[in-house]
Amino acid sequence: MGLTTEQSIEVGAWKWFYREAKPETETDKTPVVFLHGIPSQSYSWCEIMPKLAERGMRAIAPDWIGHGFSDKPEKQDFAYTPEAYREALGQFLDALELERVSLVVQGFLASVGIQYALRNRDRVQRLVILNTPLSPNVKLPWKMKQWSIPLVGDMVVQDPLIVDRTLEGGSGFLISDENLDVYRKPFLQASVVGRALKTTTQRLDLPKVTAELEKELPTWTKPLQIIWGCADPWLDVSPVEILAQSRNNIELVKLPEAKHYPQEHWSEEISKVLVDFLRRQDPTGETG
């Protein structure tokens, strides 16, 4: 994948791992933070981040606490709830001294990033959503739901091949062994990775989170871009189309053949529309 650096930072009790692509010279453009879903990690953004850096934007993609190469506390030490993730995200942004950001989110779990934006509107300048659950009728796909089942889930989440089955099942295309090796590596290092994934899945609270998104997203007045893989086997495009038609500040970009993890195979197309959106001047006169 494209050139990025690997960093880590201590935030309170936990270490966050993150990837970063920086412009060659200092810039006043708003930094862009990329948030992944499950069972993915920041690596999924590595093809896109350098494209932003080339256009003068600092790009940062953390691994959520409990996932990828960030710390994986036991559930008695970190709650793995949407509330815990929102609070942790704010602390991560504070630690990096990011006063204002644009957020790019994708996937189950990344919905808490949208919640963060809605609850911290002064801090988030622009919002970009790729294939993320937005409506209360969304059900957790079986490939993920089984992780939360008592006893069964304990065994399933210890199999590193769940990454292959889920990422390839959701994207509809083969992912190279080189890339899959990165996604599998945390599962091969310690059993706590699987336990964190199970707890995260059990505590996603999708009905409550998506009900909030359905109610509050239409009140978002800043620039919002939705990039949607229309062949997603888990998330229907119809609610997104209705949302986009309801507001002038929402731009919908459809990728007809892309599925649930569009950044895995459609990075070129996504990079072009994303860079254009982030650099565009909005009606208030601000640019990305």
Residue, then its C-alpha position, 0 to 999 in steps of 0.5 A: m500500500g501507499l507510503t505512511t508512517e506508523q506512530s503511537i501515543e500514550v493517551g491516559a492509560w492506553k497506547w493508541f497506534y496510528r498511521e499518518a501521512k504528512p504533507e512535505t511542508e507545513t499547512d493550515k489545511t484541516p487535518v483529516v482523521f480516518l476511522h475504521g470498522i470491524p474487524s478492520q484497522s487503520y491499514s485499510w486507509c493506507e492507499i488513500m492517505p498519501k493522496l491527501a498528503e500530496r494535496g497538502m492535508r495531514a491524514i491520520a488513521p488510528d486503530w481503535i482501542g481494542h483493535g489492530f495494534s492499539d492497546k487491548p484492555e480487558k472489558q473490566d478496564f475499558a467498557y467497549t461501549p459507544e460512549a467509551y469509544r466516543e470519549a476515547l476518540g476525543q482524548f486521542l484528538d486532544a493528545l494530538e492537539l487536533e483542535r479541528v478535524s474532518l472525519v472520514v468513517q467506514g463500517f460497523l463501529a465507525s458509527v460512533g465517529i458520526q456520533y462524535a461529530l454530531r455531539n462535537r460540531d464545533r470540532v468537526q469541519r467536514l464529515v465523510i461517510l462510507n458504508t456505515p450503518l445509519s438507519p435503525n432497521v440495520k441488522l448486524p450481519w451473521k459474520m459479525k453477530q456470531w462473534s457475540i454469541p456466548l461460548v460460540g463467539d469465544m471460539v470464533v474470534q480466536d480464529p485469525l481467518i475471521v478477518d479473511r472471511t469477513l473482509e472478503g465476504g463484505s468487499g466481494f473481492l479477494i484481498s492480497d495475502e500481503n494485506l491479509d497478513v497485516y489484518r491477521k497479525p494482531f489475532l496471531q499475537a494474543s488472545v485478548v484481540g479476539r476477546a476485545l472484538k467479541t465485547t465490542t460486537q456485544r456492546l455496539d448497541l446498534p438500535k440506539v446508535t442508529a436511531e440517533l443518527e437517523k434523527e440527528l444527521p438531517t440536522w448536520t449543516k456542514p459539508l457532508q459527503i457520502i461515498w457508498g458501495c451500492a452492492d454492499p451485502w449488509l447495508d442498503v443504499s435506499p436510506v442513504e439516497i433519502l437522506a441525501q435528497s433531504r439536504n443541500n449540504i449532502e453529496l452522495v457519490k455512488l460506486p455501483e460495483a463496490k461493496h461494504y469495504p469500498q476503500e479496499h478495492w476502489s481507493e483511486e476512485i474514492s481518493k479523487v472525490l474525497v480530495d475534491f470534497l475536502r479542498r472545496q470551498d463551502p458556502t461559509g467561505e471555508t475550505g478544507 
